[in-house]
């Protein structure tokens, strides 16, 4: 009798464990399937293909980690900006750094000192948006190379907005520190255009997104010289941006920068600048938060249609993400 009770108890315990396992497994599968489905939708949206099932699985694991980070950030709240699962979601930080960052200033090379034509400016508008003044061309997905500051000053000086050729810089500005879209410095790009006596239009020297053979092309725009904004002072930077778009470098290593979707960015940043962008304006929100308007070069499906608003007038003298440490502008 006792033996029968023992067998019945064991059988009951087995049933309980079996039921629990059957209930737990679908939950785990649903959770896993949900992420897998998100990945398949993401692949379809961005038209991505993989060479093998093994590569797809590896990319899925990277995607999963990145999406979990993004979801956790947005769920936590308390920020003035949000993140999104964008086209970079299946890249490691190292891969992204290698393909989408172009700024390289050797530590041994100090920032150049030049005249600063806006030094005595005392009054600036409360806000400025050079896009609204027709001085900014559409955002391109150009990886490392940008000529937005030149396009802006040419429009201001001549009244003509010309989309200029990043491809020419990629193909031809390859000596010294600059090496096409493998990285370089803004000032060296300005020097190249000055010495070459101009830069071609994007229509004449079309963008290919990869470095090619340098070819001759008639210039569509010229600049006389450039000036460097005295560093570590956002007030100096404000004076310049009030008068024209300005090329700047910043530290974009934070994952929050890579996945930025909108709002006023104020994430954790360092001071080791690694990425060149263009400030095309500034403003202030209804809540009183001051910001810069940054034109990036990662396509119009990143951020706010290719742009970022980043906190302005912070306590650190170098600005948020060191945005005020290395900036310059061309003079037409």
C-alpha positions as CSV (number, residue, x, y, z in Angstrom):
1,X,0.0,0.0,0.0
2,X,2.8,2.3,1.0
3,X,4.6,1.4,-2.2
4,X,1.5,2.2,-4.3
5,X,1.2,5.7,-2.7
6,X,4.8,6.4,-3.3
7,X,4.4,5.4,-7.0
8,X,1.3,7.6,-7.3
9,X,3.1,10.6,-5.6
10,X,6.1,10.2,-8.0
11,X,3.7,10.0,-11.0
12,X,1.9,13.2,-9.8
13,X,5.2,15.0,-9.4
14,X,6.3,13.9,-12.9
15,X,3.0,15.3,-14.4
16,X,3.5,18.6,-12.6
17,X,7.1,19.0,-13.9
18,X,6.0,18.0,-17.4
19,X,3.2,20.6,-17.3
20,X,5.6,23.3,-16.0
21,X,8.1,22.5,-18.8
22,X,5.5,22.6,-21.5
23,X,4.3,26.0,-20.2
24,X,7.8,27.4,-19.9
25,X,9.0,26.3,-23.3
26,X,6.4,28.2,-25.4
27,X,7.2,31.4,-23.4
28,X,10.9,31.1,-24.2
29,X,10.1,30.3,-27.9
30,X,7.7,33.2,-28.1
31,X,10.4,35.6,-26.7
32,X,13.0,34.2,-29.1
33,X,10.7,34.2,-32.1
34,X,9.7,37.8,-31.4
35,X,13.3,38.9,-31.7
36,X,13.8,36.7,-34.7
37,X,10.8,38.2,-36.4
38,X,12.1,41.7,-35.7
39,X,15.3,40.7,-37.3
40,X,13.6,39.4,-40.4
41,X,11.6,42.6,-40.7
42,X,14.7,44.6,-40.2
43,X,16.5,42.6,-42.9
44,X,13.7,43.2,-45.3
45,X,13.5,46.9,-44.6
46,X,17.2,47.5,-45.3
47,X,17.6,44.9,-48.0
48,X,20.4,43.1,-46.2
49,X,21.5,39.6,-47.4
50,X,24.0,37.2,-45.8
51,X,26.5,34.9,-47.5
52,X,25.7,32.0,-45.3
53,X,23.4,30.7,-42.5
54,X,26.4,30.9,-40.1
55,X,27.0,34.6,-41.0
56,X,23.3,35.3,-40.5
57,X,23.3,33.7,-37.1
58,X,26.3,35.7,-36.1
59,X,24.7,38.9,-37.2
60,X,21.5,38.0,-35.5
61,X,23.3,37.7,-32.2
62,X,24.9,41.2,-32.6
63,X,21.5,42.5,-33.6
64,X,19.9,41.0,-30.5
65,X,22.4,42.6,-28.1
66,X,22.0,46.0,-29.8
67,X,18.2,45.8,-29.8
68,X,18.1,44.8,-26.1
69,X,20.3,47.9,-25.3
70,X,18.1,50.2,-27.3
71,X,14.9,48.8,-25.8
72,X,16.2,49.1,-22.3
73,X,17.3,52.7,-22.9
74,X,14.0,53.8,-24.2
75,X,12.0,51.9,-21.5
76,X,14.0,53.6,-18.8
77,X,13.0,57.1,-20.0
78,X,14.1,60.3,-18.3
79,X,16.0,61.6,-21.3
80,X,15.3,64.3,-23.8
81,X,16.1,62.0,-26.7
82,X,15.3,58.5,-27.9
83,X,17.0,55.7,-29.8
84,X,15.9,53.5,-32.7
85,X,16.8,50.2,-34.2
86,X,18.4,51.7,-37.3
87,X,20.4,50.4,-40.2
88,X,23.5,50.0,-38.0
89,X,21.9,47.5,-35.6
90,X,23.8,44.4,-36.8
91,X,27.2,46.0,-36.6
92,X,29.7,45.7,-33.8
93,X,31.2,49.0,-32.4
94,X,34.5,48.1,-34.1
95,X,32.9,47.6,-37.5
96,X,30.9,50.8,-37.2
97,X,34.0,52.8,-36.2
98,X,35.9,51.5,-39.2
99,X,33.3,52.3,-41.8
100,X,31.5,55.4,-40.6
101,X,34.1,57.6,-38.8
102,X,36.6,59.7,-40.8
103,X,38.3,62.1,-38.5
104,X,42.0,61.6,-37.8
105,X,44.2,64.2,-36.2
106,X,47.6,62.9,-35.1
107,X,48.2,63.6,-31.4
108,X,51.5,65.3,-32.4
109,X,49.7,67.8,-34.7
110,X,48.4,70.8,-32.8
111,X,45.3,72.7,-33.8
112,X,46.2,75.5,-36.2
113,X,46.0,79.1,-35.2
114,X,44.4,81.5,-37.7
115,X,42.6,84.8,-37.6
116,X,39.0,84.6,-36.4
117,X,36.9,87.1,-38.4
118,X,33.9,86.8,-36.0
119,X,35.9,87.6,-32.8
120,X,34.3,91.0,-32.3
121,X,30.7,89.8,-33.0
122,X,28.7,90.9,-29.9
123,X,25.1,90.2,-31.0
124,X,23.8,86.9,-32.5
125,X,20.2,85.9,-33.3
126,X,18.4,83.8,-30.6
127,X,18.2,81.0,-33.1
128,X,19.6,80.2,-36.6
129,X,18.8,77.5,-39.1
130,X,20.8,77.6,-42.3
131,X,18.5,75.0,-43.8
132,X,15.6,77.5,-43.8
133,X,17.9,80.0,-45.6
134,X,18.5,77.6,-48.4
135,X,22.2,77.2,-47.6
136,X,22.2,73.4,-46.9
137,X,22.0,70.6,-49.5
138,X,20.1,67.3,-48.8
139,X,21.7,64.8,-46.4
140,X,23.8,62.2,-48.2
141,X,24.9,58.7,-47.0
142,X,28.5,59.5,-47.6
143,X,30.3,57.7,-44.7
144,X,33.3,59.9,-43.9
145,X,33.4,62.8,-46.4
146,X,31.5,66.1,-46.2
147,X,31.6,69.4,-47.9
148,X,28.6,71.0,-46.3
149,X,30.4,74.0,-44.9
150,X,31.7,74.9,-48.4
151,X,28.2,74.5,-49.9
152,X,26.9,76.8,-47.2
153,X,29.4,79.7,-47.7
154,X,29.1,79.5,-51.5
155,X,25.3,79.9,-51.1
156,X,25.8,82.9,-48.7
157,X,28.4,84.5,-50.9
158,X,26.8,83.9,-54.4
159,X,23.2,83.1,-53.8
160,X,23.7,79.7,-55.5
161,X,23.3,76.4,-53.7
162,X,25.5,73.8,-55.4
163,X,25.8,70.2,-54.3
164,X,29.5,69.6,-54.3
165,X,31.5,66.4,-54.9
166,X,32.5,64.4,-51.9
167,X,33.7,61.8,-54.4
168,X,36.4,64.1,-55.7
169,X,37.8,64.4,-52.2
170,X,37.6,60.6,-51.8
171,X,39.4,59.9,-55.0
172,X,41.9,62.8,-55.1
173,X,42.6,64.1,-51.6
174,X,44.8,61.1,-50.6
175,X,48.2,62.5,-49.7
176,X,49.6,62.9,-46.2
177,X,47.1,62.5,-43.3
178,X,44.1,62.6,-45.5
179,X,43.4,59.4,-47.4
180,X,40.1,59.7,-49.2
181,X,37.4,58.3,-47.0
182,X,39.8,56.4,-44.8
183,X,39.9,59.5,-42.7
184,X,41.6,62.9,-42.4
185,X,41.2,66.4,-41.2
186,X,38.7,69.1,-42.4
187,X,41.5,71.7,-42.7
188,X,43.5,69.5,-45.0
189,X,40.4,69.1,-47.2
190,X,40.0,72.9,-47.3
191,X,43.7,73.2,-48.3
192,X,43.3,70.6,-51.1
193,X,40.4,72.5,-52.6
194,X,42.3,75.8,-52.3
195,X,45.4,74.4,-54.0
196,X,43.4,72.7,-56.7
197,X,41.5,76.0,-57.2
198,X,38.1,74.6,-56.6
199,X,35.9,71.5,-56.3
200,X,33.6,70.0,-58.8
201,X,29.9,69.6,-58.5
202,X,28.2,66.4,-57.4
203,X,26.5,66.3,-60.8
204,X,29.7,66.5,-62.7
205,X,31.7,64.2,-60.4
206,X,29.1,61.8,-59.1
207,X,29.2,60.0,-55.8
208,X,30.1,56.3,-55.9
209,X,30.4,55.7,-52.1
210,X,33.8,53.9,-52.7
211,X,37.2,55.3,-53.4
212,X,38.2,55.3,-57.1
213,X,40.7,56.7,-59.5
214,X,41.1,60.5,-59.4
215,X,40.0,62.2,-62.6
216,X,40.1,65.7,-63.9
217,X,36.9,67.8,-63.4
218,X,36.1,71.4,-63.9
219,X,35.5,73.3,-60.6
220,X,32.0,74.4,-59.6
221,X,33.0,76.4,-56.5
222,X,36.2,77.9,-55.0
223,X,37.3,79.1,-51.6
224,X,40.0,81.6,-50.8
225,X,41.0,80.4,-47.3
226,X,39.7,79.0,-44.1
227,X,39.8,79.9,-40.4
228,X,39.9,77.9,-37.3
229,X,37.4,78.8,-34.4
230,X,39.4,79.4,-31.2
231,X,38.8,76.1,-29.3
232,X,37.1,75.2,-26.0
233,X,34.6,78.0,-26.2
234,X,31.1,77.5,-27.3
235,X,30.5,81.3,-27.4
236,X,33.2,81.5,-30.2
237,X,31.5,78.7,-32.0
238,X,28.1,80.4,-31.7
239,X,29.5,83.6,-33.3
240,X,30.7,81.6,-36.3
241,X,27.5,79.5,-36.7
242,X,25.4,82.6,-36.5
243,X,27.1,83.7,-39.7
244,X,27.7,80.4,-41.7
245,X,27.7,76.6,-41.4
246,X,30.8,75.4,-39.6
247,X,32.7,72.1,-39.8
248,X,33.3,70.5,-36.4
249,X,34.6,67.3,-35.0
250,X,33.1,65.5,-32.0
251,X,33.3,62.3,-30.0
252,X,30.6,59.9,-31.4
253,X,31.7,56.7,-29.8
254,X,28.7,56.4,-27.6
255,X,26.2,53.7,-28.7
256,X,23.5,56.3,-28.0
257,X,25.0,58.5,-30.7
258,X,24.9,55.7,-33.3
259,X,21.3,54.8,-32.5
260,X,20.0,58.4,-32.0
261,X,16.5,58.8,-33.4
262,X,15.4,62.3,-32.2
263,X,15.2,64.9,-29.4
264,X,18.0,66.9,-27.8
265,X,21.0,64.6,-27.3
266,X,22.9,64.8,-24.0
267,X,24.4,61.4,-23.7
268,X,27.7,60.4,-22.1
269,X,30.6,61.5,-24.3
270,X,34.3,61.6,-24.1
271,X,36.7,64.2,-25.6
272,X,38.5,62.0,-28.0
273,X,37.0,63.3,-31.2
274,X,36.6,60.8,-34.1
275,X,33.9,62.1,-36.4
276,X,33.4,65.2,-38.6
277,X,30.0,66.8,-39.0
278,X,28.7,70.3,-39.8
279,X,26.8,72.6,-37.5
280,X,24.0,74.3,-39.6
281,X,22.3,76.1,-36.8
282,X,21.2,76.4,-33.2
283,X,18.1,76.9,-31.2
284,X,16.3,76.4,-27.9
285,X,13.3,74.2,-27.0
286,X,10.1,75.3,-25.3
287,X,11.5,73.9,-22.1
288,X,14.6,76.2,-22.4
289,X,17.1,73.5,-23.6
290,X,19.7,75.0,-25.9
291,X,21.0,72.9,-28.8
292,X,23.1,72.8,-31.9
293,X,21.7,71.6,-35.2
294,X,24.2,69.1,-36.6
295,X,24.1,67.8,-40.2
296,X,25.5,64.2,-40.2
297,X,26.6,62.1,-43.2
298,X,24.9,58.8,-42.4
299,X,21.9,59.2,-44.6
300,X,18.5,60.8,-44.1
301,X,17.2,57.6,-42.3
302,X,19.4,58.3,-39.3
303,X,18.3,60.7,-36.5
304,X,16.0,63.5,-37.4
305,X,16.1,63.0,-41.2
306,X,19.9,63.0,-41.1
307,X,20.3,65.7,-38.4
308,X,20.9,65.7,-34.7
309,X,20.1,68.3,-32.1
310,X,22.8,68.2,-29.4
311,X,22.9,70.0,-26.1
312,X,24.5,73.5,-26.3
313,X,26.0,75.7,-23.7
314,X,27.1,73.0,-21.2
315,X,29.4,73.4,-18.2
316,X,32.4,71.7,-19.9
317,X,34.4,74.2,-21.8
318,X,34.9,71.8,-24.7
319,X,31.2,71.4,-25.2
320,X,29.2,68.2,-25.2
321,X,31.1,65.4,-27.0
322,X,33.9,67.9,-27.4
323,X,32.0,69.7,-30.1
324,X,33.9,73.0,-29.5
325,X,37.4,71.6,-29.6
326,X,38.1,71.5,-33.3
327,X,36.0,73.5,-35.7
328,X,36.7,75.6,-38.8
329,X,34.9,77.3,-41.7
330,X,35.8,78.2,-45.3
331,X,35.9,81.7,-46.7
332,X,34.7,82.3,-50.3
